[in-house]
Each structure stands twice: as structure tokens, then as C-alpha cells.
Amino acid sequence: MSGGFVLEGSDGAARCGVLQLKHGQVQTPVFMPVGTQACIKTLDGYDLERLDAAIVLANSYHLSLHNAPELIAKAGGLHRFMSWSRPILTDSGGFQVFSLNALARLSEKGVMFRSHINGDKLFFSPESVVELQELFGSDIHMMFDECAPAGVSYGEAKQAMQRSLRWAKRCRVARKRDDLAQFSIVQGGVWPDLRKQSIEELISLDSEGMAIGGLSVGENRSITRDITALCCEHLPIHKPRYLMGVGTPLDIMDSISYGVDMFDCVMPTRNGRNGLAFSWQGKVNIRNARYKFDEAPLDKDCSCAVCKRYSKAYIRYLFTAKEITASRLLSYHNLHFYLSLARKAREAIQAGEFAKLHQRIKDVYVDSSYSVDSADSE
């Protein structure tokens, strides 16, 4: 059976381990680049291999458009379709219940979406989502859930959490391929008792991993951290823990300190396309006039191909000239930074020096402002 997880070490609550999947091993902590529509915007598989990304993420809702399921099935699965031999995680579409709520009609059976592209109807049920992801051959596929937005009442959060639990049970029954791992998703909004209830009931399903969902959907960042820490206190020690859609470099380091193992976020690539680079010295807004004649690399401490070859002045010139290469170079560098951050966290945990690395990131990422394009799709 795929999805076996071995916890190799810890430093405080921070952990490192190895997750065995159908298409290879994934060492944790790990950052997963987001390729919503079976690609990382402006990058390709060669780039991801050079970056040594261990696993990438795609989205079942977006892969249900443009006749993609038919094309993927004909190709023999998502790995062959996108020419990627390493592990893939696919989200279930539960986040789109939140992000595309104006185009979704929710019932106990599932969700009827109206395509945001052409208005076509698209029905997702727990059973159909499992079937779809097993057709894709996703090494990890997520259970279908209802992601409630920030600001809902306690009663609304409870209703969404309870429906997610009922759907999770249906997803577990619908599962046919034990060579693929299935992860459950903890919901419950900002209420600790709902989160604890969700975890307690999901544990009984014995999924191969457990994710913390329903965060970074508009709530205050301090609440995100508090709920993440609370969930980690109650999640099983022997299962991998995945925090969905989070976040900044400091968010990731804080979450690792609570005991999270896996992360994904559009921030490195989406911010890159908008001219923001991440570095070991902090954020670099390449649009700033101060970089017009700056011949230094984006990050003096970075070993990526972009920093070895190009200057801030050149990348700024490309960005202001609206050349797509600027988005490509910034996205490549930012993914290198995020992947390196997770690897360095693993090394620091093994060496018993995680607190030192954590403080280094705290020192340079004190500003919580990260302005990005708010579109649903990456």
C-alpha cells in the first residue's frame, strides 16, 4: 500500500520523515509547487527536475475542464500526460467550493459547479472525485470537503465540518486503488472544539495522511497559526500532516515548528509573476527603481541558476519591458527559495538547530504584506 510514513527525527515539535509513494519517496518537510492545470506557470518539467522538486500539486476541478480527463485517460494517467515521473498530489476541488462559491450549488449529494470559463455544468460528488483522481493516478489524492470561508458563524462552520466528515466517509468507501494514498482534510473554521471533533472522527477512517484545510481563506494570520498549532497537537504522530495553501516563508517555518510536514502555495510563482522575489535577506520588489543599475543577483546567498547568471538590473529591465522571461526567471528563483527553505528546515531538525533557522527567517520576514493576484487558478 502506498502512503507509508516513517518519522525519522524531531527538534521540539518540528519533525522530519520520509513518505513512500507510488512514484517515489518524499522527504519531509517538503514544499510542493502548485501546477493547478498540470503545469507550473512559465516553467516546465526540465525546470522542476533541475530544482529537484520531489512532488507537485494539481487541481481536480481545473483538470476537469478543457476535456482534460479524456486526454489524461488516453495518455495513461496524469504522469504520462504531463511527462512527470515523480509523485503528484491532486486536490479534490473542495477549495473551489469556497473560491468559486458564486458558481457552485451545494447539496448533500455534492456540488454542481458552473464552469468559470464557459458556464458548463460540472457535478462533483465524493465518489466521482475519488474516481477522477484514481483515473489521474495521483500518488496522493484528497478527499472531497466543504471549505467554509472566514467570517461564517459557528453554526455554519459546524455544518460544513459535519458535511465534510460525511463526505470523507463516502470517499473512503469509494476508494478502489490501494497503490495510491488518500488524505483526509480537517475542517472546523476558527473554532477549536470543531477542529478537535473533525480530527477525532477522521482518525477512525485511517487515511494515509491528514491535511489541515479551511485556513488562509481570509482569517487573521494569528488565527491561522493558532489553529495550525492546535491541530498538530491532536493529529496522529505517525501520519504525515499537510497544511493546505499556506503560505509565506515565515508561515511555513512557524508551521514546521508546530509539527507540519507538507506545504503548497501559489505565492512563490504568483508573486514572481508580479515582480516580487523571496531571498534569504527578505523580499525583493524588482519594480523598485533602486534596482535599475543593480548588478548584484536577486539573492547573494542563493545557488539557483538565475542568481548565478542574471542581475537584478537585467531582471528589472525585463519586467518593466513586460517580457515573459521576467516571470519565468522570478518564478524559478522563488521556487528554488521555497524548496531550499524546506530542505534547510529538514537539515536543521536533523542537526537539532531548527530554532536558529526559524529565527533567521523571523528576522527578515517581519512584514506580513504580500500583495498578489487574487485569481482562483494558478
C-alpha positions in Angstrom: 0.0 0.0 0.0 1.3 3.5 -0.9 1.5 6.3 1.7 3.7 4.7 4.4 5.3 7.4 6.5 8.4 7.0 8.7 9.1 9.7 11.2 12.9 10.0 11.3 13.6 12.7 13.8 12.4 15.8 15.7 13.6 19.0 17.2 10.9 20.2 19.6 7.6 19.8 17.8 9.4 20.2 14.4 9.7 16.8 12.6 11.4 15.2 9.6 10.4 12.0 7.9 10.0 10.0 4.7 6.8 9.4 2.8 6.7 6.4 0.4 4.5 6.9 -2.6 3.9 5.0 -5.8 6.3 7.2 -7.9 9.0 7.6 -5.3 10.0 8.8 -1.8 9.3 12.3 -0.5 11.5 13.6 2.3 9.7 16.0 4.8 9.3 18.8 5.5 8.5 19.4 1.8 7.2 22.2 -0.3 5.0 21.2 -3.3 5.0 23.6 -6.3 1.4 24.3 -7.5 0.6 23.3 -11.0 -3.1 23.7 -11.0 -3.7 22.8 -14.6 -0.9 20.2 -14.9 1.8 22.8 -15.3 3.7 25.3 -13.2 3.1 28.6 -15.0 6.1 29.7 -17.1 8.1 26.6 -16.1 8.4 23.0 -17.4 9.3 19.6 -16.3 13.0 20.2 -17.0 12.9 23.2 -14.7 11.3 21.2 -11.9 13.9 18.5 -12.3 16.7 21.0 -12.1 15.0 22.4 -9.0 14.8 18.8 -7.7 11.1 19.2 -6.7 10.1 15.9 -5.1 6.3 16.3 -5.7 4.0 18.7 -7.5 0.3 19.6 -7.0 -2.6 19.8 -9.5 -6.3 20.5 -9.0 -9.1 18.2 -9.9 -11.6 20.9 -10.6 -9.4 22.7 -13.1 -8.3 19.4 -14.6 -11.9 18.6 -15.3 -12.1 21.5 -17.8 -10.9 21.6 -21.4 -11.7 17.8 -21.9 -8.6 17.1 -19.7 -9.9 13.9 -18.1 -10.4 12.3 -21.5 -7.0 13.4 -22.6 -5.4 12.2 -19.4 -7.1 8.8 -19.6 -6.0 8.4 -23.2 -2.4 9.2 -22.2 -2.5 6.6 -19.5 -2.6 8.9 -16.5 -1.5 12.3 -15.3 2.2 11.4 -15.0 2.5 10.3 -18.7 0.3 13.2 -19.8 2.5 15.9 -18.3 5.7 13.9 -18.6 6.5 13.9 -14.9 7.9 10.7 -13.3 7.9 11.9 -9.7 4.9 12.0 -7.2 1.8 14.1 -7.8 -0.8 15.3 -5.3 -4.2 16.4 -6.6 -6.6 18.5 -4.6 -10.2 17.4 -4.7 -11.9 20.6 -5.7 -13.1 21.4 -2.2 -11.3 24.7 -2.2 -13.4 25.8 -5.2 -16.5 25.3 -3.1 -15.1 28.4 -1.3 -13.2 30.3 -4.1 -15.9 29.8 -6.8 -18.9 29.8 -4.4 -20.9 32.1 -6.7 -20.7 29.4 -9.4 -21.4 26.4 -7.0 -24.7 24.9 -5.7 -24.1 22.7 -2.7 -26.2 19.8 -1.5 -25.6 16.6 0.5 -25.0 14.7 -2.7 -22.2 17.0 -3.8 -21.6 20.3 -5.7 -22.9 21.5 -9.0 -20.4 23.9 -10.5 -20.9 26.2 -13.4 -17.6 26.4 -15.3 -15.9 29.8 -14.8 -14.8 29.5 -18.4 -18.0 28.8 -20.4 -20.8 28.1 -17.8 -21.0 24.4 -18.5 -22.3 22.3 -15.6 -19.8 20.1 -13.7 -21.1 17.9 -10.8 -18.6 16.8 -8.1 -19.6 14.2 -5.5 -17.3 12.4 -3.1 -17.5 9.3 -5.2 -16.9 11.0 -8.6 -13.9 13.0 -7.2 -12.3 9.8 -5.9 -12.9 8.1 -9.3 -11.5 11.1 -11.1 -8.3 11.2 -9.1 -7.8 7.5 -9.3 -8.1 7.9 -13.1 -5.4 10.6 -12.9 -3.2 8.1 -10.9 -2.4 10.8 -8.3 0.1 9.5 -5.8 -1.9 11.4 -3.2 -5.5 12.3 -3.7 -7.5 14.5 -1.4 -11.0 13.7 0.0 -13.8 16.0 -1.1 -14.7 18.5 1.5 -16.6 21.8 2.0 -14.1 24.6 2.6 -16.1 27.3 4.5 -14.9 31.0 4.2 -13.7 33.1 7.0 -16.4 35.0 8.8 -19.0 32.3 8.9 -20.9 31.7 12.1 -20.2 28.8 14.5 -23.3 27.0 13.2 -22.3 27.4 9.6 -18.7 26.2 10.3 -20.1 23.2 12.2 -22.5 22.4 9.3 -19.6 22.5 6.8 -17.4 20.4 9.1 -20.0 17.7 9.6 -20.8 17.5 5.9 -17.1 17.2 5.2 -17.0 14.3 7.7 -19.9 12.5 5.9 -18.2 13.1 2.6 -14.9 11.8 3.9 -16.6 8.5 4.9 -18.0 8.2 1.4 -14.6 9.0 -0.1 -13.0 6.2 1.9 -15.7 3.7 0.8 -15.3 4.8 -2.8 -11.5 4.2 -2.9 -10.5 1.3 -5.1 -6.7 1.7 -5.6 -4.6 1.0 -2.6 -1.4 1.8 -4.6 -2.4 5.4 -4.2 -2.6 7.4 -0.9 -5.7 9.2 0.2 -5.6 12.1 2.6 -8.4 13.3 4.8 -9.0 17.1 5.4 -9.6 18.6 8.8 -12.2 21.4 8.8 -14.0 23.4 11.6 -13.2 27.0 10.8 -11.6 29.0 13.7 -13.3 27.0 16.5 -11.0 24.7 18.4 -13.8 22.3 19.5 -14.9 21.8 15.9 -11.3 21.2 14.8 -10.9 18.6 17.6 -14.1 16.9 16.7 -13.1 16.8 13.0 -9.7 15.2 13.8 -11.2 12.7 16.2 -13.7 11.4 13.6 -11.3 11.5 10.7 -8.7 9.4 12.7 -11.1 6.5 12.7 -11.0 6.4 8.8 -7.3 5.6 8.9 -6.4 7.6 5.8 -2.8 7.6 4.7 -2.3 11.2 5.7 -4.2 14.1 7.2 -4.5 17.7 5.9 -5.4 20.9 7.7 -7.8 22.7 5.4 -10.0 25.8 5.6 -7.2 28.1 6.6 -5.7 31.1 4.7 -9.2 31.9 3.5 -9.4 35.4 4.9 -8.9 34.9 8.6 -6.3 36.8 10.6 -2.8 35.3 10.3 -2.5 34.9 14.0 -5.7 32.7 13.9 -4.1 30.6 11.1 -1.1 29.9 13.3 -3.2 29.2 16.4 -5.5 26.7 14.6 -2.5 25.1 12.9 -0.7 24.6 16.3 -3.9 23.2 17.8 -4.5 20.7 15.1 -0.9 19.5 15.3 -1.4 18.8 19.0 -4.2 16.4 18.2 -3.2 14.9 14.8 -1.7 11.4 14.9 2.1 11.3 15.2 2.6 8.5 12.7 0.7 10.2 9.8 2.0 12.9 7.5 0.5 16.3 8.1 -0.3 18.6 5.2 -1.2 22.3 5.7 -3.1 23.3 2.6 -2.4 26.6 0.7 0.0 28.2 3.2 1.9 30.5 2.8 4.7 33.0 3.4 8.2 31.8 4.3 7.5 32.7 8.0 4.2 30.9 7.9 5.9 27.8 6.7 8.7 28.0 9.3 6.1 28.7 12.1 4.0 25.7 10.9 7.0 23.4 10.8 7.7 24.4 14.4 4.2 23.2 15.3 4.8 19.8 13.5 3.5 20.3 9.9 5.3 18.2 7.3 3.9 19.2 3.9 3.1 22.6 2.2 1.8 24.0 -1.0 1.2 27.6 -2.0 0.9 29.7 -5.2 2.9 32.5 -3.5 6.3 31.9 -5.0 5.1 31.7 -8.6 2.3 34.2 -8.4 4.4 36.7 -6.6 7.2 36.1 -9.1 4.9 37.0 -12.0 4.0 40.2 -10.1 7.7 41.2 -9.6 8.3 40.0 -6.0 11.2 37.8 -5.2 12.0 36.0 -2.0 15.5 35.9 -0.7 17.5 35.0 2.4 17.7 38.7 3.1 13.9 39.3 2.8 11.6 40.4 0.0 12.9 42.0 -3.2 10.4 44.1 -5.2 12.1 44.1 -8.6 9.9 47.0 -9.7 11.7 49.3 -7.3 13.8 52.0 -9.1 16.7 51.2 -6.7 17.5 48.1 -8.7 17.7 49.8 -12.1 21.5 49.7 -12.2 22.0 46.9 -9.6 24.4 44.3 -11.0 24.1 42.0 -8.0 21.9 38.8 -8.1 18.5 38.6 -6.6 20.0 36.8 -3.6 23.7 36.8 -2.7 23.2 33.6 -0.7 21.2 31.7 -3.5 22.8 29.0 -5.7 19.9 28.8 -8.2 20.6 29.1 -12.0 19.0 32.6 -12.1 21.2 34.1 -9.3 24.3 32.5 -10.8 23.7 34.2 -14.2 21.5 37.3 -14.0 21.5 40.6 -12.2 18.6 42.5 -10.6 19.1 45.2 -13.2 18.5 42.8 -16.0 15.5 41.1 -14.5 14.0 44.5 -13.6 14.6 45.6 -17.2 12.7 42.5 -18.5 9.9 43.1 -16.1 9.4 46.7 -17.0 9.6 45.8 -20.7 6.8 43.2 -20.0 8.9 40.3 -21.2 7.6 36.9 -20.2 11.1 35.8 -19.4 11.0 38.0 -16.3 8.1 36.0 -14.9 10.0 32.8 -15.7 13.2 33.8 -14.0 11.4 35.2 -10.9 9.2 32.1 -10.6 12.2 29.8 -11.0 14.2 31.6 -8.3 11.2 31.8 -5.9 10.5 28.1 -6.2 14.2 27.4 -5.6 14.0 29.5 -2.4 10.9 27.7 -1.1 12.2 24.3 -1.9 15.5 25.2 -0.3 13.7 26.5 2.8 12.0 23.2 3.3 15.3 21.3 2.8 17.2 23.5 5.1 14.5 23.0 7.7 14.9 19.3 7.4 18.7 19.6 7.8 18.3 21.9 10.8 15.8 19.5 12.5 18.3 16.6 12.0 21.1 18.8 13.5 19.0 20.0 16.4 19.3 23.6 15.2 15.8 24.3 13.9 15.3 27.3 16.3 18.3 29.1 14.7 16.9 28.7 11.2 13.5 29.7 12.4 14.8 32.9 14.0 16.8 33.7 10.8 13.5 33.8 8.8 11.7 35.7 11.6 14.4 38.4 11.4 13.9 39.1 7.7 10.2 38.3 7.1 8.6 40.5 9.8 6.5 42.3 7.2 3.3 40.4 6.5 2.3 42.3 3.4 2.3 40.1 0.3 0.2 41.7 -2.5 -0.6 39.1 -5.2 -3.2 38.5 -7.9 -6.3 37.0 -6.2 -7.5 34.8 -9.1 -8.5 31.3 -8.2 -6.4 29.4 -10.7 -2.6 29.2 -10.7 
